C-alpha cells in the first residue's frame, strides 16, 4: 500500500513539474512575442521617419529644379 501511495505521489509530482514547465514555456513565448511586437513598432516608426525624410528631400529637389529652370 505504501509503495502504491509513493508511486502515486511521484506521478503527481511529475505531472506538477510538467505543468510548471509548460507554464514557464508559455510565459517565455509571451515575452518573446511582446519583444517582437515592440521591435516591429520601432521598425514601423523608423520607416515612417525615413519616408518623411525622403518626401522632404524630394520637395527640396523639386524646388531647386524649379528655380534653376527659370
C-alpha positions in Angstrom: 0.0 0.0 0.0 2.8 2.4 0.9 4.5 1.6 -2.4 1.4 2.4 -4.4 1.0 5.7 -2.5 4.6 6.5 -3.0 4.3 5.8 -6.8 1.1 7.9 -6.9 2.9 10.8 -5.2 5.8 10.5 -7.6 3.4 10.6 -10.6 1.6 13.6 -9.2 4.9 15.4 -8.6 6.0 14.6 -12.2 2.7 16.0 -13.5 3.1 19.1 -11.4 6.6 19.6 -12.8 5.4 19.2 -16.3 2.6 21.7 -15.8 5.1 24.2 -14.3 7.5 23.7 -17.2 4.7 24.3 -19.6 3.7 27.5 -17.8 7.3 28.7 -18.0 7.5 27.9 -21.7 4.3 29.8 -22.3 5.5 32.8 -20.4 8.8 32.8 -22.3 6.8 32.7 -25.6 4.6 35.6 -24.4 7.7 37.6 -23.6 9.3 36.8 -27.0 6.1 37.9 -28.8 5.9 41.1 -26.8 9.5 41.8 -27.7 8.8 41.1 -31.4 5.8 43.4 -31.3 8.0 46.2 -29.7 10.6 45.7 -32.4 8.0 45.8 -35.1 6.7 49.1 -33.7 10.1 50.6 -33.7 10.8 49.4 -37.2 7.5 50.9 -38.4 8.3 54.2 -36.7 11.7 54.2 -38.4 10.2 53.5 -41.8 7.7 56.4 -41.3 10.6 58.7 -40.4 12.6 57.6 -43.5 9.5 58.2 -45.7 9.1 61.7 -44.3 12.8 62.5 -44.9 12.6 61.2 -48.5 9.5 63.3 -49.1 11.3 66.4 -47.7 14.3 65.7 -49.9 12.1 65.3 -53.0 10.3 68.6 -52.2 13.6 70.3 -51.8 14.9 68.9 -55.1 11.7 69.9 -56.9 12.1 73.4 -55.6 15.7 73.6 -56.7 14.9 72.2 -60.1 12.0 74.7 -60.5 14.3 77.6 -59.6 17.0 76.6 -62.0 14.6 76.3 -64.8 13.6 80.0 -64.6 
